[in-house]
Amino acid sequence: METAAFDYELPESAIAQHPLAERDAARLLVDQGAGNPPTNHIVRNLPDLLEPGDLLVLNTTRVLPARLALRKETGAAVEVLLLERLDGGSLSDSGQSRWEALVRPGRKLPPGTIVRPAEGNGLEVVIGDDLGEGRRAVTIDVDGPLLDALEHFGVMPLPPYITEVLAEQERYQTVFSQRPASAAAPTAGLHLTPEVLARCAERGITRADVELVVGLGTFRPIATDQIEDHVMHGEYFRVPQSTLDACAQTKANGGRVVAIGTTAVRALESAAALGTNDGRTELFIHGEYDFAIVDRMMTNFHLPKSSLIVMIDAFIGPRWRDLYSDALRDGYRFLSFGDAMLLTRH
């Protein structure tokens, strides 16, 4: 498949620059299947759009304040975006830790370059070797707990297409987030509130959790001419056995597994494909992929020619183009802080 087949025209005016005042007020375009027009709702209606016996699966990862604005000894500005820890330590550690990172301007930062915050002490980063695909190894040295240093010196790693300042940092976290580890939010989950989840439970819609640490594999663009040539960057996932058991029981009882976000889909399908509850996944869902677990998916609107659009195509087929066209025509807000769709697998 040609990557160009997954392009579409995305006006800048359609890109949401800030979250809505109320999380669950986001619009929700509900797919009704091939040949039928979609219906328009808001996320607050989600409990009524599902059925008793369905299972919601949420990605509980939490975003690290992983974007660091630093300076060389010359005063030149440097940006370090932490992607994944390489040494297996804890965020409560002090001292040194090794990370995979994106560094700008990379070509002007040879290995051994030391960068620090412009103001304040307690954090130092040594730029290391080139890891390929624009990634660098970096060593961070902090005086106290690493998480404290990141929360003090770092900011939320908002995507580059969001140019406005985020007034409330917690709006880039889901209300059910747990372990800080990700370099980006599982954005479909940003719409859910405790009230929506409680109403789902009242209707007999149960919940199970997974973790997929969102990194380069999720947001790296497809740079190859052919979809099949794209290689996914590995990301850590964990699917508790209780979640897999809940999925199997739901299906056995005639219910549907509803994944909130593409990252929840990738975690569940990775567990099924790899036959393990946790590890690293390079699963690239595209083409005639045979989904083993997920029946429905709530997801935001994604960038053109991204692996996420390709996953949507595998899930519902080429009608994603009609849904996107309808959404753009009707003024839906796109990308991370935008509105959402509820899709049913074809």
C-alpha positions as CSV (number, residue, x, y, z in Angstrom):
1,M,0.0,0.0,0.0
2,E,1.3,3.5,-0.9
3,T,1.7,5.8,2.1
4,A,0.2,8.6,-0.1
5,A,-3.2,6.8,0.1
6,F,-3.4,7.8,3.8
7,D,-3.0,11.5,3.2
8,Y,-5.8,14.0,3.5
9,E,-6.0,17.8,3.6
10,L,-6.0,19.0,7.3
11,P,-6.7,22.7,7.5
12,E,-4.7,24.4,10.3
13,S,-8.0,25.9,11.6
14,A,-9.2,22.3,12.4
15,I,-6.3,21.6,14.8
16,A,-7.5,22.0,18.4
17,Q,-5.0,24.2,20.2
18,H,-6.5,23.8,23.7
19,P,-8.7,21.3,25.6
20,L,-12.3,22.2,26.2
21,A,-13.4,23.5,29.6
22,E,-15.2,20.2,30.2
23,R,-13.5,17.0,29.2
24,D,-16.6,15.1,28.3
25,A,-18.1,17.9,26.3
26,A,-15.9,16.8,23.3
27,R,-17.9,15.8,20.2
28,L,-18.2,12.2,19.4
29,L,-18.8,11.0,15.8
30,V,-20.3,7.5,15.9
31,D,-19.7,5.2,13.0
32,Q,-22.8,3.3,11.9
33,G,-21.1,1.0,9.4
34,A,-20.6,1.0,5.7
35,G,-23.4,2.7,3.7
36,N,-24.9,4.4,6.8
37,P,-24.2,8.0,7.8
38,P,-22.5,8.5,11.2
39,T,-24.4,10.1,14.0
40,N,-23.3,13.0,16.2
41,H,-23.0,12.9,20.0
42,I,-20.8,14.1,22.8
43,V,-18.5,11.9,24.9
44,R,-20.8,12.4,27.9
45,N,-23.3,10.2,25.9
46,L,-20.8,7.3,25.7
47,P,-22.5,5.1,28.4
48,D,-25.8,5.3,26.3
49,L,-23.9,4.3,23.2
50,L,-22.5,1.1,24.7
51,E,-24.4,-1.9,25.9
52,P,-24.6,-3.6,29.3
53,G,-22.0,-6.4,29.2
54,D,-19.5,-4.4,27.2
55,L,-15.9,-3.9,28.5
56,L,-14.0,-0.6,28.4
57,V,-10.2,-1.0,28.3
58,L,-8.2,2.0,29.4
59,N,-4.5,2.8,29.0
60,T,-3.4,4.0,32.4
61,T,0.0,5.4,31.5
62,R,0.9,8.9,32.8
63,V,2.8,11.5,30.9
64,L,6.2,12.6,32.2
65,P,7.1,16.3,32.1
66,A,9.7,15.1,29.7
67,R,10.5,18.2,27.7
68,L,13.6,20.0,29.1
69,A,14.6,23.5,27.9
70,L,18.4,23.6,28.6
71,R,21.5,25.5,27.6
72,K,25.0,24.8,26.6
73,E,27.9,26.5,28.4
74,T,27.9,29.0,25.6
75,G,24.3,30.0,26.3
76,A,22.9,28.3,23.2
77,A,19.5,26.8,23.7
78,V,19.0,23.1,23.6
79,E,15.8,21.0,23.9
80,V,15.9,17.4,25.2
81,L,12.7,15.3,25.0
82,L,13.0,12.2,27.0
83,L,11.5,9.1,25.4
84,E,12.4,6.1,27.4
85,R,14.7,5.1,30.3
86,L,17.5,2.7,29.2
87,D,18.9,1.5,32.5
88,G,15.7,0.1,34.1
89,G,15.8,2.4,37.2
90,S,13.1,4.1,39.1
91,L,11.9,7.7,39.0
92,S,12.6,7.9,42.8
93,D,16.3,7.4,42.1
94,S,18.8,10.2,42.6
95,G,22.1,10.5,40.8
96,Q,22.6,9.3,37.2
97,S,20.2,7.7,34.8
98,R,20.4,6.9,31.1
99,W,17.7,7.7,28.6
100,E,16.8,7.6,24.9
101,A,15.9,11.1,23.9
102,L,15.2,13.5,21.0
103,V,17.7,16.4,21.1
104,R,17.6,19.7,19.2
105,P,19.7,20.9,17.5
106,G,21.2,17.4,17.3
107,R,23.9,18.2,14.7
108,K,25.5,20.8,16.9
109,L,25.7,18.6,20.0
110,P,28.6,16.1,19.8
111,P,28.8,13.3,22.4
112,G,30.0,14.7,25.7
113,T,28.2,18.0,25.4
114,I,26.9,19.1,28.8
115,V,23.7,21.1,29.1
116,R,21.9,22.5,32.1
117,P,18.8,24.6,32.9
118,A,19.3,28.3,32.4
119,E,18.2,29.0,35.9
120,G,18.5,26.7,39.0
121,N,20.7,23.9,39.9
122,G,20.1,20.2,40.5
123,L,20.0,18.8,36.9
124,E,22.6,18.2,34.3
125,V,22.4,16.3,31.0
126,V,25.3,14.8,29.1
127,I,24.6,14.2,25.4
128,G,25.6,10.7,24.3
129,D,25.8,8.6,21.2
130,D,23.6,8.7,18.2
131,L,21.0,5.8,18.3
132,G,19.6,6.4,14.8
133,E,16.3,7.8,13.6
134,G,17.1,11.1,15.3
135,R,17.5,9.6,18.7
136,R,20.3,10.1,21.1
137,A,21.4,8.5,24.4
138,V,21.7,11.0,27.2
139,T,22.8,10.7,30.8
140,I,20.8,12.8,33.4
141,D,22.4,13.6,36.8
142,V,20.1,15.0,39.5
143,D,20.6,15.8,43.1
144,G,17.4,14.4,44.5
145,P,14.6,12.1,43.2
146,L,14.5,12.1,39.4
147,L,10.7,12.7,39.2
148,D,11.1,15.8,41.4
149,A,13.7,17.2,39.1
150,L,11.6,16.5,36.0
151,E,8.6,18.1,37.6
152,H,10.6,21.2,38.5
153,F,12.6,21.7,35.3
154,G,10.4,19.9,32.7
155,V,7.2,20.6,31.0
156,M,4.5,18.5,29.3
157,P,5.8,17.3,25.9
158,L,2.9,18.7,23.8
159,P,3.0,17.9,20.1
160,P,4.6,20.5,17.8
161,Y,1.3,21.4,16.1
162,I,0.0,22.8,19.5
163,T,1.4,26.2,19.6
164,E,-0.6,27.7,22.5
165,V,0.5,27.4,26.1
166,L,-1.3,24.8,28.2
167,A,-2.7,26.7,31.2
168,E,-3.4,23.6,33.3
169,Q,-0.8,20.8,32.9
170,E,-3.1,18.1,34.3
171,R,-5.3,18.5,31.2
172,Y,-2.7,16.5,29.3
173,Q,-3.2,13.6,31.7
174,T,-6.2,11.2,31.8
175,V,-8.1,11.2,35.1
176,F,-7.2,7.5,35.5
177,S,-3.4,7.9,34.8
178,Q,-1.1,6.0,37.1
179,R,2.6,5.4,36.4
180,P,4.6,8.3,34.9
181,A,6.5,7.0,31.9
182,S,5.1,8.3,28.6
183,A,6.3,11.0,26.3
184,A,2.8,11.7,25.0
185,A,-0.8,11.2,26.3
186,P,-3.2,8.5,25.2
187,T,-5.4,11.3,23.9
188,A,-8.8,9.5,23.5
189,G,-8.7,8.9,27.3
190,L,-8.4,12.7,27.9
191,H,-12.2,13.0,27.3
192,L,-13.3,10.6,30.0
193,T,-14.3,11.8,33.5
194,P,-15.1,10.0,36.7
195,E,-18.8,10.7,36.1
196,V,-18.7,9.1,32.6
197,L,-16.9,6.0,34.0
198,A,-19.4,5.8,36.9
199,R,-22.4,5.9,34.5
200,C,-20.8,3.2,32.4
201,A,-20.5,1.0,35.5
202,E,-24.1,1.7,36.5
203,R,-25.2,0.5,33.1
204,G,-23.3,-2.8,33.5
205,I,-20.3,-1.7,31.4
206,T,-17.2,-3.0,33.1
207,R,-13.6,-1.7,33.0
208,A,-10.2,-3.2,32.6
209,D,-6.8,-1.6,32.4
210,V,-3.6,-1.9,30.3
211,E,-0.4,0.1,30.1
212,L,1.3,1.1,26.9
213,V,4.1,3.6,27.4
214,V,3.6,6.1,24.6
215,G,6.8,7.0,22.8
216,L,8.3,7.2,19.3
217,G,6.4,4.2,18.0
218,T,3.1,6.0,18.4
219,F,3.9,9.4,17.2
220,R,6.7,8.8,14.7
221,P,5.5,9.7,11.2
222,I,5.6,7.2,8.3
223,A,8.6,8.3,6.1
224,T,8.5,5.4,3.6
225,D,6.7,5.4,0.3
226,Q,5.2,2.0,1.0
227,I,3.3,1.3,4.2
228,E,4.8,-2.2,4.5
229,D,8.3,-0.7,4.7
230,H,7.6,1.3,7.8
231,V,9.2,-0.1,11.0
232,M,7.6,0.6,14.3
233,H,9.8,1.7,17.2
234,G,9.4,-0.6,20.2
235,E,7.2,0.5,23.1
236,Y,6.7,-1.1,26.5
237,F,3.3,-2.7,27.2
238,R,1.7,-4.5,30.1
239,V,-1.7,-6.3,29.9
240,P,-2.6,-8.0,33.2
241,Q,-3.9,-11.5,33.0
242,S,-7.1,-10.2,34.7
243,T,-7.7,-7.9,31.7
244,L,-7.2,-10.7,29.2
245,D,-9.6,-12.9,31.2
246,A,-12.1,-10.0,31.3
247,C,-11.9,-9.6,27.5
248,A,-12.4,-13.4,26.9
249,Q,-15.4,-13.5,29.3
250,T,-16.9,-10.4,27.7
251,K,-16.8,-12.0,24.3
252,A,-18.1,-15.3,25.6
253,N,-21.1,-13.5,27.0
254,G,-21.8,-11.7,23.8
255,G,-20.4,-8.3,24.8
256,R,-17.9,-6.2,23.0
257,V,-14.4,-5.1,24.0
258,V,-14.2,-1.3,23.6
259,A,-10.7,0.1,23.6
260,I,-10.3,3.7,24.5
261,G,-7.6,4.9,22.2
262,T,-5.2,3.3,19.6
263,T,-2.6,2.7,22.4
264,A,-5.1,0.5,24.3
265,V,-5.7,-1.3,21.0
266,R,-2.0,-1.8,20.4
267,A,-1.5,-3.2,23.9
268,L,-4.3,-5.7,23.7
269,E,-3.5,-6.9,20.2
270,S,0.3,-7.1,21.1
271,A,-0.5,-9.4,24.1
272,A,-2.6,-11.6,21.7
273,A,0.0,-11.6,18.9
274,L,3.1,-12.1,21.1
275,G,1.5,-14.5,23.6
276,T,2.8,-12.5,26.6
277,N,1.4,-10.2,29.2
278,D,4.2,-7.6,29.0
279,G,7.3,-6.7,27.1
280,R,8.2,-4.6,24.1
281,T,6.0,-4.4,21.1
282,E,6.8,-3.4,17.5
283,L,3.4,-4.4,16.3
284,F,2.3,-2.4,13.2
285,I,-1.4,-2.8,12.6
286,H,-2.1,-2.2,8.9
287,G,-3.8,-3.7,5.9
288,E,-5.9,-6.9,6.4
289,Y,-4.9,-7.3,10.1
290,D,-6.8,-9.9,11.9
291,F,-7.9,-8.3,15.2
292,A,-8.0,-10.9,18.0
293,I,-9.6,-8.9,20.8
294,V,-10.9,-5.4,20.1
295,D,-14.4,-4.9,18.7
296,R,-14.9,-1.2,19.1
297,M,-12.6,1.7,19.5
298,M,-12.9,5.3,20.7
299,T,-10.2,7.4,19.2
300,N,-9.3,11.0,18.3
301,F,-8.7,12.2,14.7
302,H,-5.1,11.7,13.7
303,L,-2.5,13.2,11.5
304,P,-2.3,12.4,7.8
305,K,0.0,9.6,6.8
306,S,0.5,8.4,10.4
307,S,0.6,4.8,11.7
308,L,-2.6,5.7,13.6
309,I,-4.6,6.5,10.4
310,V,-3.3,3.2,9.0
311,M,-4.6,1.4,12.1
312,I,-8.0,3.0,11.6
313,D,-8.0,1.8,8.0
314,A,-7.3,-1.7,9.2
315,F,-10.1,-1.5,11.7
316,I,-12.9,-0.1,9.6
317,G,-11.6,-0.1,6.0
318,P,-11.5,2.8,3.6
319,R,-14.7,4.5,4.9
320,W,-12.4,6.4,7.4
321,R,-12.1,8.9,4.6
322,D,-15.8,9.6,4.6
323,L,-15.9,9.9,8.3
324,Y,-12.9,12.3,8.3
325,S,-14.5,14.3,5.5
326,D,-17.8,14.5,7.4
327,A,-16.0,15.6,10.6
328,L,-14.1,18.3,8.8
329,R,-17.2,19.6,7.1
330,D,-19.1,19.7,10.4
331,G,-16.4,21.5,12.3
332,Y,-15.0,18.7,14.5
333,R,-11.7,19.6,16.2
334,F,-8.8,17.4,15.3
335,L,-5.7,15.9,16.9
336,S,-4.6,15.6,20.6
337,F,-7.0,18.2,22.1
338,G,-9.7,17.6,19.5
339,D,-12.9,15.6,19.3
340,A,-13.3,11.8,19.0
341,M,-14.9,9.0,17.0
342,L,-16.5,5.7,18.1
343,L,-15.7,3.0,15.6
344,T,-17.0,-0.5,15.1
345,R,-14.7,-3.1,13.5
346,H,-15.7,-4.2,10.1
